[in-house]
Amino acid sequence: MSILTVASWSIGIWLGLMTLLFIFRIVLTWYPQVELNRFPFSAIAIPTEPFLSPTRKLIPPLGGVDISPIIWVGIVSLLREVLLGQQGILTMLMR
């Protein structure tokens, strides 16, 4: 396996995991009473909060609804498509 293949797999797994975690954060915004510092929820909050907190400063919650995880799902999905999609940069380099 080449370095490019390993990098592509690693980036794909990382971006997929981040998308899943951001989707979990979207669901957690529906339950404001959830304590994000307790175990099952901290496993979701710790990796996503460094991305979400600066986004909240730029785009405050609309009507009390935090839309920053939705924005990050879009960003990560776009990044995954640009890098690993059918016409993605890494995909084209591996051909």
DSSP file (Angstrom, degrees, kcal/mol; ACC not computed):
  #  RESIDUE AA STRUCTURE BP1 BP2  ACC     N-H-->O    O-->H-N    N-H-->O    O-->H-N    TCO  KAPPA ALPHA  PHI   PSI    X-CA   Y-CA   Z-CA
    1    1 A M              0   0    0      0, 0.0     2,-0.1     0, 0.0     0, 0.0   0.000 360.0 360.0 360.0 138.6    0.0    0.0    0.0
    2    2 A S     >  -     0   0    0      1,-0.1     4,-2.0     4,-0.0     5,-0.2  -0.397 360.0-111.2 -85.3 165.9    1.3    3.4   -0.8
    3    3 A I  H  > S+     0   0    0      1,-0.2     4,-2.7     2,-0.2     5,-0.2   0.862 118.8  56.9 -62.4 -36.3    1.4    6.4    1.5
    4    4 A L  H  > S+     0   0    0      2,-0.2     4,-2.3     1,-0.2    -1,-0.2   0.876 106.1  49.2 -64.4 -38.2   -1.3    8.1   -0.5
    5    5 A T  H  > S+     0   0    0      2,-0.2     4,-2.4     1,-0.2    -2,-0.2   0.917 112.3  47.3 -66.8 -43.9   -3.6    5.1    0.0
    6    6 A V  H  X S+     0   0    0     -4,-2.0     4,-2.6     2,-0.2    -2,-0.2   0.907 113.1  49.2 -64.0 -42.0   -3.0    5.1    3.8
    7    7 A A  H  X S+     0   0    0     -4,-2.7     4,-2.8     2,-0.2     5,-0.3   0.908 110.5  51.0 -63.5 -41.6   -3.5    8.8    4.0
    8    8 A S  H  X S+     0   0    0     -4,-2.3     4,-2.3     2,-0.2    -2,-0.2   0.924 112.6  45.2 -62.7 -45.1   -6.8    8.5    2.0
    9    9 A W  H  X S+     0   0    0     -4,-2.4     4,-2.6     2,-0.2     5,-0.2   0.923 114.4  48.8 -63.5 -44.7   -8.1    5.8    4.3
   10   10 A S  H  X S+     0   0    0     -4,-2.6     4,-2.5     1,-0.2    -2,-0.2   0.928 113.7  45.3 -63.2 -46.0   -7.1    7.7    7.4
   11   11 A I  H  X S+     0   0    0     -4,-2.8     4,-2.8     1,-0.2     5,-0.2   0.899 112.9  52.0 -64.7 -40.3   -8.6   11.0    6.2
   12   12 A G  H  X S+     0   0    0     -4,-2.3     4,-2.2    -5,-0.3    -2,-0.2   0.915 111.8  45.2 -62.2 -44.4  -11.8    9.1    5.2
   13   13 A I  H  X S+     0   0    0     -4,-2.6     4,-2.5     2,-0.2    -2,-0.2   0.923 114.8  48.5 -65.6 -44.1  -12.2    7.4    8.5
   14   14 A W  H  X S+     0   0    0     -4,-2.5     4,-2.4    -5,-0.2    -2,-0.2   0.927 113.5  46.0 -64.1 -45.4  -11.5   10.7   10.4
   15   15 A L  H  X S+     0   0    0     -4,-2.8     4,-2.1     2,-0.2    -1,-0.2   0.881 113.1  50.4 -66.6 -37.3  -13.9   12.7    8.4
   16   16 A G  H  X S+     0   0    0     -4,-2.2     4,-2.1    -5,-0.2    -2,-0.2   0.908 111.5  48.1 -64.5 -42.3  -16.6   10.0    8.6
   17   17 A L  H  X S+     0   0    0     -4,-2.5     4,-2.5     2,-0.2    -2,-0.2   0.903 111.2  50.2 -64.8 -42.0  -16.2    9.9   12.4
   18   18 A M  H  X S+     0   0    0     -4,-2.4     4,-2.5     2,-0.2    -2,-0.2   0.890 109.1  51.9 -65.2 -38.9  -16.3   13.7   12.7
   19   19 A T  H  X S+     0   0    0     -4,-2.1     4,-2.1     2,-0.2    -1,-0.2   0.931 111.0  47.9 -60.8 -45.1  -19.5   13.7   10.6
   20   20 A L  H  X S+     0   0    0     -4,-2.1     4,-2.2     2,-0.2    -2,-0.2   0.910 111.6  49.6 -62.6 -43.2  -21.1   11.1   12.9
   21   21 A L  H  X S+     0   0    0     -4,-2.5     4,-2.1     1,-0.2    -1,-0.2   0.894 110.4  50.2 -64.7 -39.5  -20.0   13.0   16.0
   22   22 A F  H  X S+     0   0    0     -4,-2.5     4,-1.9     2,-0.2    -1,-0.2   0.872 108.9  52.2 -66.7 -35.3  -21.5   16.3   14.7
   23   23 A I  H  X S+     0   0    0     -4,-2.1     4,-1.9     2,-0.2    -2,-0.2   0.903 108.6  50.8 -65.8 -39.8  -24.7   14.5   13.9
   24   24 A F  H  X S+     0   0    0     -4,-2.2     4,-2.4     1,-0.2    -2,-0.2   0.891 108.0  53.3 -62.1 -38.2  -24.8   13.2   17.5
   25   25 A R  H  X S+     0   0    0     -4,-2.1     4,-1.4     2,-0.2    -2,-0.2   0.863 104.8  54.9 -64.9 -34.9  -24.2   16.8   18.6
   26   26 A I  H  < S+     0   0    0     -4,-1.9     4,-0.5     2,-0.2     3,-0.4   0.935 110.0  46.2 -60.9 -45.0  -27.2   17.9   16.6
   27   27 A V  H >< S+     0   0    0     -4,-1.9     3,-1.4     1,-0.2     4,-0.3   0.898 109.0  55.4 -64.4 -39.8  -29.4   15.4   18.4
   28   28 A L  H >< S+     0   0    0     -4,-2.4     3,-1.3     1,-0.3     6,-0.3   0.765  95.6  66.1 -67.0 -24.1  -27.9   16.5   21.8
   29   29 A T  T 3< S+     0   0    0     -4,-1.4    -1,-0.3    -3,-0.4    -2,-0.2   0.720  91.8  63.8 -68.9 -18.2  -29.0   20.1   21.1
   30   30 A W  T <  S+     0   0    0     -3,-1.4    -1,-0.3    -4,-0.5    -2,-0.2   0.682 102.6  51.9 -74.6 -17.0  -32.6   18.8   21.3
   31   31 A Y    X   +     0   0    0     -3,-1.3     3,-1.6    -4,-0.3    -1,-0.2  -0.779  63.3 174.2-121.5  84.0  -32.0   17.9   24.9
   32   32 A P  T 3  S+     0   0    0      0, 0.0    -1,-0.1     0, 0.0    -2,-0.1   0.697  74.6  67.2 -67.5 -17.3  -30.5   21.0   26.7
   33   33 A Q  T 3  S+     0   0    0      2,-0.1     2,-0.2     0, 0.0    -2,-0.0   0.566  74.5 112.1 -78.7  -7.4  -30.7   19.2   30.1
   34   34 A V    <   -     0   0    0     -3,-1.6     2,-0.8    -6,-0.3    -3,-0.0  -0.470  68.7-133.5 -69.0 132.0  -28.0   16.7   29.1
   35   35 A E    >   -     0   0    0     -2,-0.2     3,-1.4     1,-0.1     6,-0.3  -0.792  14.0-163.4 -88.7 110.5  -24.7   17.2   30.9
   36   36 A L  T 3  S+     0   0    0     -2,-0.8     9,-0.3     1,-0.3    10,-0.2   0.565  82.9  66.1 -73.9  -8.0  -22.0   17.1   28.3
   37   37 A N  T 3  S+     0   0    0      8,-0.1    -1,-0.3     4,-0.1     2,-0.2   0.431  82.2  93.7 -94.0   2.1  -19.3   16.6   31.0
   38   38 A R  S X> S-     0   0    0     -3,-1.4     4,-2.7     1,-0.1     3,-0.5  -0.632  90.9 -96.3 -92.3 157.1  -20.6   13.1   31.9
   39   39 A F  H 3> S+     0   0    0      1,-0.2     4,-1.7    -2,-0.2     3,-0.2   0.827 113.0  40.3 -49.2 -63.9  -19.1   10.0   30.2
   40   40 A P  H 34 S+     0   0    0      0, 0.0     4,-0.3     0, 0.0    -1,-0.2   0.877 125.0  40.1 -61.5 -30.3  -21.3    8.9   27.3
   41   41 A F  H X> S+     0   0    0     -3,-0.5     4,-2.5    -6,-0.3     3,-0.9   0.780 107.2  61.6 -85.3 -27.6  -21.8   12.5   26.3
   42   42 A S  H 3X S+     0   0    0     -4,-2.7     4,-2.4     1,-0.2    -1,-0.2   0.807  95.1  63.1 -68.7 -27.3  -18.3   13.7   26.9
   43   43 A A  H 3< S+     0   0    0     -4,-1.7    -1,-0.2    -5,-0.2    -2,-0.2   0.749 112.8  36.6 -67.1 -21.7  -17.0   11.3   24.3
   44   44 A I  H <> S+     0   0    0     -3,-0.9     4,-0.9    -4,-0.3    -2,-0.2   0.811 119.1  48.1 -92.7 -39.6  -19.1   13.3   21.8
   45   45 A A  H  X S+     0   0    0     -4,-2.5     4,-2.5    -9,-0.3    -2,-0.2   0.883 102.2  59.9 -73.7 -40.0  -18.5   16.8   23.2
   46   46 A I  H  < S+     0   0    0     -4,-2.4    -1,-0.2     1,-0.2    -3,-0.1   0.917 109.5  39.7 -62.0 -47.3  -14.7   16.7   23.7
   47   47 A P  H  4 S+     0   0    0      0, 0.0    -1,-0.2     0, 0.0     4,-0.2   0.775 122.5  41.9 -74.4 -21.7  -13.7   16.1   20.1
   48   48 A T  H >X S+     0   0    0     -4,-0.9     4,-2.0    -3,-0.1     3,-1.2   0.759  95.0  75.5 -95.8 -25.5  -16.4   18.5   18.6
   49   49 A E  H 3X S+     0   0    0     -4,-2.5     4,-2.6     1,-0.3    -1,-0.1   0.840  87.0  61.2 -61.3 -36.6  -16.3   21.4   21.0
   50   50 A P  H 34 S+     0   0    0      0, 0.0    -1,-0.3     0, 0.0    -2,-0.1   0.799 113.1  39.7 -60.7 -24.6  -13.0   22.9   19.6
   51   51 A F  H <> S+     0   0    0     -3,-1.2     4,-0.9    -4,-0.2    -2,-0.2   0.837 117.9  47.1 -86.2 -37.9  -14.8   23.3   16.3
   52   52 A L  H  X S+     0   0    0     -4,-2.0     4,-2.3     1,-0.2     5,-0.2   0.865 101.0  61.4 -78.1 -37.4  -18.2   24.4   17.6
   53   53 A S  H  X S+     0   0    0     -4,-2.6     4,-1.2     1,-0.2    -1,-0.2   0.911 106.8  44.2 -63.7 -43.8  -17.2   27.1   20.1
   54   54 A P  H  > S+     0   0    0      0, 0.0     4,-1.4     0, 0.0    -1,-0.2   0.864 112.9  53.8 -65.8 -31.3  -15.5   29.5   17.6
   55   55 A T  H  X S+     0   0    0     -4,-0.9     4,-3.2     1,-0.2    -2,-0.2   0.881 104.2  54.6 -68.2 -37.4  -18.4   28.9   15.2
   56   56 A R  H  < S+     0   0    0     -4,-2.3    -1,-0.2     1,-0.2    -3,-0.1   0.823 104.9  54.6 -64.4 -30.5  -20.9   29.9   17.9
   57   57 A K  H  < S+     0   0    0     -4,-1.2    -1,-0.2    -5,-0.2    -2,-0.2   0.870 115.2  38.9 -70.1 -35.6  -19.0   33.2   18.3
   58   58 A L  H  < S+     0   0    0     -4,-1.4    -2,-0.2     1,-0.3    -1,-0.2   0.898 130.2  27.3 -78.3 -42.8  -19.4   33.9   14.6
   59   59 A I  S  < S-     0   0    0     -4,-3.2    -1,-0.3    -5,-0.1     8,-0.2  -0.891  82.4-154.2-124.8  98.5  -22.9   32.6   14.3
   60   60 A P        -     0   0    0      0, 0.0     7,-0.1     0, 0.0    -3,-0.1  -0.228  39.7 -74.9 -68.4 162.3  -25.0   32.8   17.5
   61   61 A P        -     0   0    0      0, 0.0     2,-0.7     0, 0.0     3,-0.3  -0.288  46.2-132.2 -56.6 139.2  -27.9   30.5   18.1
   62   62 A L  B >  S-A   65   0A   0      3,-2.0     3,-1.5     1,-0.2    -3,-0.0  -0.857  82.7 -16.7 -98.6 115.3  -31.0   31.4   16.1
   63   63 A G  T 3  S-     0   0    0     -2,-0.7    -1,-0.2     1,-0.3     3,-0.1   0.819 129.7 -53.4  61.9  30.4  -34.1   31.5   18.2
   64   64 A G  T 3  S+     0   0    0     -3,-0.3     2,-0.6     1,-0.2    -1,-0.3   0.490 113.1 120.6  83.1   3.6  -32.3   29.5   20.9
   65   65 A V  B <   -A   62   0A   0     -3,-1.5    -3,-2.0    -5,-0.1     2,-0.7  -0.897  60.8-137.2-106.2 123.2  -31.3   26.7   18.5
   66   66 A D        +     0   0    0     -2,-0.6     4,-0.2    -5,-0.2   -37,-0.1  -0.678  24.7 175.7 -79.2 113.7  -27.6   26.1   18.1
   67   67 A I     >  +     0   0    0     -2,-0.7     4,-2.0    -8,-0.2     3,-0.3   0.415  52.6  98.7 -99.9   1.5  -26.9   25.6   14.4
   68   68 A S  H  > S+     0   0    0      1,-0.2     4,-2.1     2,-0.2    -1,-0.2   0.865  80.8  52.6 -61.3 -37.2  -23.1   25.3   14.6
   69   69 A P  H  > S+     0   0    0      0, 0.0     4,-2.0     0, 0.0    -1,-0.2   0.875 108.2  52.5 -65.1 -32.3  -23.2   21.5   14.4
   70   70 A I  H  > S+     0   0    0     -3,-0.3     4,-1.8     2,-0.2    -2,-0.2   0.913 108.4  50.3 -65.8 -41.7  -25.3   21.7   11.3
   71   71 A I  H  X S+     0   0    0     -4,-2.0     4,-2.2     1,-0.2    -1,-0.2   0.910 110.9  49.3 -61.4 -42.3  -22.7   24.0    9.7
   72   72 A W  H  X S+     0   0    0     -4,-2.1     4,-2.8     2,-0.2     5,-0.3   0.820 104.8  56.8 -71.8 -30.1  -19.9   21.7   10.6
   73   73 A V  H  X S+     0   0    0     -4,-2.0     4,-2.3     2,-0.2    -1,-0.2   0.928 110.6  46.4 -61.9 -42.3  -21.7   18.6    9.1
   74   74 A G  H  X S+     0   0    0     -4,-1.8     4,-2.4     2,-0.2    -2,-0.2   0.913 113.3  47.9 -64.3 -43.4  -21.9   20.6    5.9
   75   75 A I  H  X S+     0   0    0     -4,-2.2     4,-2.6     2,-0.2    -2,-0.2   0.933 114.3  45.3 -64.0 -46.7  -18.2   21.7    6.0
   76   76 A V  H  X S+     0   0    0     -4,-2.8     4,-2.5     2,-0.2    -1,-0.2   0.890 113.3  50.5 -66.7 -38.9  -16.9   18.2    6.8
   77   77 A S  H  X S+     0   0    0     -4,-2.3     4,-2.2    -5,-0.3    -1,-0.2   0.915 112.0  47.6 -64.3 -42.4  -19.1   16.6    4.1
   78   78 A L  H  X S+     0   0    0     -4,-2.4     4,-2.6     2,-0.2    -2,-0.2   0.924 112.4  49.2 -63.1 -44.5  -17.9   19.1    1.6
   79   79 A L  H  X S+     0   0    0     -4,-2.6     4,-2.2     1,-0.2     5,-0.3   0.898 110.4  50.9 -62.2 -41.1  -14.3   18.5    2.6
   80   80 A R  H  X S+     0   0    0     -4,-2.5     4,-3.1     1,-0.2     5,-0.5   0.904 112.2  46.8 -63.4 -40.8  -14.8   14.8    2.3
   81   81 A E  H  X S+     0   0    0     -4,-2.2     4,-1.5     3,-0.2     6,-0.2   0.904 112.3  49.7 -67.8 -41.4  -16.2   15.1   -1.2
   82   82 A V  H  < S+     0   0    0     -4,-2.6     7,-2.7    -5,-0.2    -2,-0.2   0.876 123.3  31.2 -66.0 -37.4  -13.4   17.5   -2.3
   83   83 A L  H  < S+     0   0    0     -4,-2.2     7,-1.6     5,-0.3     8,-1.1   0.886 137.8  15.5 -87.4 -41.8  -10.7   15.2   -1.0
   84   84 A L  H  < S+     0   0    0     -4,-3.1    -3,-0.2    -5,-0.3    -2,-0.2   0.406  93.1 112.0-121.1   0.9  -12.2   11.7   -1.4
   85   85 A G  S >< S-     0   0    0     -4,-1.5     3,-1.8    -5,-0.5     6,-0.2   0.038  88.9 -83.1 -67.8-177.1  -15.2   11.9   -3.7
   86   86 A Q  T 3  S+     0   0    0      1,-0.3    -1,-0.1     5,-0.1    -4,-0.1   0.840 136.3  27.7 -59.5 -35.1  -15.3   10.4   -7.2
   87   87 A Q  T 3  S+     0   0    0     -6,-0.2    -1,-0.3     4,-0.0    -2,-0.1   0.022  98.0 140.5-111.1  24.4  -13.6   13.5   -8.6
   88   88 A G    <>  -     0   0    0     -3,-1.8     4,-2.6     1,-0.1    -5,-0.3  -0.192  63.0-114.8 -70.3 160.2  -11.7   14.2   -5.3
   89   89 A I  H  > S+     0   0    0     -7,-2.7     4,-2.0     1,-0.2    -6,-0.2   0.942 115.5  41.3 -60.7 -52.0   -8.1   15.4   -5.1
   90   90 A L  H  > S+     0   0    0     -7,-1.6     4,-1.6     1,-0.2    -1,-0.2   0.871 113.9  54.0 -67.3 -35.4   -6.8   12.3   -3.4
   91   91 A T  H  > S+     0   0    0     -8,-1.1     4,-0.6     1,-0.2    -1,-0.2   0.921 110.3  46.5 -63.2 -43.5   -8.9   10.0   -5.6
   92   92 A M  H >< S+     0   0    0     -4,-2.6     3,-0.7     1,-0.2    -1,-0.2   0.862 109.9  53.9 -68.2 -35.0   -7.5   11.6   -8.7
   93   93 A L  H 3< S+     0   0    0     -4,-2.0    -1,-0.2     1,-0.2    -2,-0.2   0.815 104.2  55.8 -69.0 -28.7   -3.9   11.4   -7.4
   94   94 A M  H 3<        0   0    0     -4,-1.6    -1,-0.2     1,-0.2    -2,-0.2   0.656 360.0 360.0 -78.7 -14.0   -4.2    7.7   -6.7
   95   95 A R    <<        0   0    0     -3,-0.7    -1,-0.2    -4,-0.6    -2,-0.1   0.473 360.0 360.0 -79.9 360.0   -5.2    6.9  -10.3
